[in-house]
Amino acid sequence: MASQKRQIGICASCNVEGELVGRNLHQNCYLRHYRRGTLDQFPKVRQPARQQSSDRPLVSRQETTSLRREEFARLRKGGVAVEEAGTRIGVSSTTAWRYEAALIETGWCPPARRVCNSPEEIDRIRVALLAHLDRYPALSFSVWDLTRVIDPLHGRTVKNLLGRLASAGLVEVVDGRRDPQSPGVRARRYRSVAGARQDHAQSELAVAS
C-alpha cells in the first residue's frame, strides 16, 4: 500500500516550517490545542498546506523563541501573570518561569514584587527554605524552583539567603545542569546538607565493602 504523502508547510500556530498533520498544524501544536480545547480556532483544510501558507514568511526556531520572549515580556509588563502569559504564547509553566527569570535579569521588576526588609519575613523564608530542602534530601533545586515553592514575590531574597546558607555550611551547592535551550548557561542548584551526608555515607560503605 502506498504511503501517504507528507505535507510540508508553515504551522498555523508556531509559524515554523515542518510536517503538518492537520489543520495546518505540527503534531505537537495539534496535540497541545486538542488538549486545551482550542483546536476549533484552526479550520480544517483540504488544499495543500504549502499553497495556503505560502504568503507566510519562513521563521527559524531561534527567531520563534525570540518572538515568544518578546511577547511574554509585553504580556508581563501589561500585568498578565507568569503562567497565564506562558499559556497565551503556547509554552509550558516551566518555560514561562524561565522567561520570567531572564526578563528579571534585564533589570525589569514585576509590579507585584516586594522588597523584603523585615527581619521576621527574612527569617520566615529562611526557615521555609531549610524545611523544604530537608524534606527532599535526595533532590537538588535551582533558585527559581525554590522561589516558586517558598515565595514567588521574593526571588532575590531567596537567592541571597541561599548564598548565605551555603556560606554557613547549612546547604550544599551542586553543579547545575545545562539547559538544552540555553546551552551557555549553568544554573547553580542547592540541596540539603543531610542529603550530602547520606551520599557520603553510602559511598564510604561501598568502598568498605
C-alpha positions in Angstrom: 0.0 0.0 0.0 1.4 3.4 -0.9 2.3 5.6 2.0 0.5 8.9 2.4 2.4 11.9 1.0 3.8 14.1 3.7 2.6 17.7 3.8 5.3 20.3 4.5 4.3 23.9 5.3 4.1 26.6 7.9 2.4 25.7 11.1 -0.6 28.0 11.8 0.2 28.0 15.5 4.0 28.4 15.9 4.7 29.8 12.4 7.6 27.3 11.9 8.0 25.2 8.7 7.7 21.5 9.1 5.5 18.4 8.6 1.8 19.2 9.1 -0.7 16.6 10.4 -3.9 18.5 10.1 -5.4 22.0 10.3 -2.1 23.3 9.1 -0.5 22.4 12.5 2.6 20.4 13.5 1.9 17.3 15.6 2.9 18.9 18.9 0.9 22.0 18.2 -2.1 19.9 17.2 -2.0 17.9 20.4 -1.5 21.0 22.6 -4.5 22.7 21.1 -6.5 19.5 21.2 -5.9 19.1 25.0 -6.7 22.7 25.6 -9.9 22.5 23.6 -8.8 25.3 21.3 -8.4 23.2 18.1 -11.5 24.7 16.5 -9.8 28.0 16.1 -7.8 26.4 13.3 -10.2 25.4 10.5 -9.9 22.1 8.6 -8.3 22.5 5.2 -8.2 20.4 2.0 -5.8 22.5 0.0 -2.1 21.7 0.1 -0.6 23.2 3.2 2.2 24.9 1.3 -0.3 26.7 -1.0 -2.3 28.0 1.9 0.6 29.2 3.9 2.9 30.4 1.0 2.3 34.0 2.0 3.8 33.5 5.5 7.5 34.2 5.9 9.7 31.3 7.0 10.8 31.7 10.6 13.6 29.7 12.3 13.1 28.1 15.7 15.6 30.7 17.2 13.5 33.5 15.7 10.3 31.9 17.0 11.8 31.7 20.5 12.9 35.3 20.3 9.4 36.4 19.3 7.8 34.4 22.1 10.1 36.0 24.6 9.2 39.4 23.3 5.5 38.6 23.5 6.0 37.2 27.0 7.7 40.4 28.1 4.9 42.5 26.6 2.3 40.5 28.5 4.1 40.6 31.8 4.7 44.4 31.6 0.9 44.6 30.9 0.2 42.9 34.2 -0.5 39.4 33.0 0.5 36.7 35.5 3.6 34.5 34.6 1.8 31.2 33.9 -1.1 32.9 32.1 1.4 34.7 29.9 3.0 31.3 29.2 -0.4 29.8 28.3 -1.1 32.7 25.9 2.2 32.2 24.0 1.9 28.4 24.0 4.7 27.4 26.3 4.8 25.3 29.5 4.8 26.6 33.0 8.5 25.8 33.4 9.4 27.6 30.3 7.3 30.6 31.3 9.2 30.9 34.6 12.5 30.6 32.7 11.4 33.5 30.5 10.5 35.4 33.7 13.9 34.8 35.2 15.6 36.1 32.0 13.3 39.1 32.0 14.2 40.0 35.6 17.9 39.6 34.8 17.4 42.5 32.3 16.5 44.8 35.2 12.8 44.7 35.0 10.9 44.3 38.3 7.4 42.7 38.4 4.7 45.1 39.7 3.8 42.7 42.5 7.5 42.2 43.5 8.2 43.4 47.0 11.5 44.4 48.7 11.9 42.2 51.7 13.5 44.2 54.5 11.6 42.8 57.5 13.8 40.5 59.7 10.8 38.5 60.6 9.9 37.9 57.0 13.5 37.0 56.1 13.6 34.6 59.0 10.3 33.0 57.8 11.7 32.5 54.3 15.0 31.0 55.7 13.1 28.5 57.9 10.9 27.6 54.9 13.9 27.0 52.7 15.7 24.7 55.1 12.5 22.8 55.8 11.8 22.2 52.1 15.4 21.1 51.4 15.4 18.8 54.4 12.1 17.3 53.3 13.7 16.2 50.0 17.3 15.4 50.8 17.9 13.4 47.7 16.9 16.3 45.3 18.6 19.5 44.3 16.8 22.7 43.4 17.5 25.8 41.5 16.8 29.3 42.9 13.7 29.5 40.7 12.5 26.1 41.8 12.6 27.2 45.4 11.2 30.7 44.7 8.1 29.2 43.2 7.5 27.0 46.2 8.6 29.3 49.0 7.6 32.8 47.9 7.3 33.9 44.2 7.4 37.5 45.2 10.7 37.4 47.0 13.1 35.7 44.4 16.0 38.0 45.3 15.6 37.3 49.0 15.5 33.5 48.3 18.7 33.8 46.2 20.5 35.9 48.8 19.5 33.6 51.6 20.7 30.5 49.7 24.1 32.1 49.3 24.3 32.9 53.0 23.2 29.4 53.9 25.7 27.8 51.6 28.5 30.0 53.1 27.4 28.9 56.6 27.5 25.2 55.5 23.8 24.7 56.1 23.1 23.8 52.4 25.2 22.3 49.7 25.8 23.9 46.3 25.5 21.4 43.4 26.8 21.9 39.9 23.9 22.8 37.7 22.8 21.0 34.6 22.9 22.8 31.3 19.5 23.9 30.0 19.1 22.4 26.4 17.5 25.7 25.3 20.3 27.8 26.9 23.4 25.7 26.5 25.7 28.6 27.5 24.1 28.9 31.0 24.8 26.8 34.0 22.2 27.1 36.8 23.5 26.7 40.3 21.5 24.2 42.4 21.1 23.6 46.1 20.3 20.6 48.3 20.1 19.7 51.9 23.4 19.0 53.8 21.7 15.9 55.2 21.4 14.6 51.6 25.1 15.2 51.0 25.9 13.4 54.2 23.8 10.4 53.2 25.6 10.2 49.8 28.9 10.4 51.5 28.0 7.7 54.0 26.8 5.4 51.1 30.0 6.0 49.2 32.1 5.1 52.2 30.1 1.9 52.7 30.5 1.0 49.1 34.3 1.5 49.4 34.4 -0.5 52.6 32.5 -3.4 51.1 
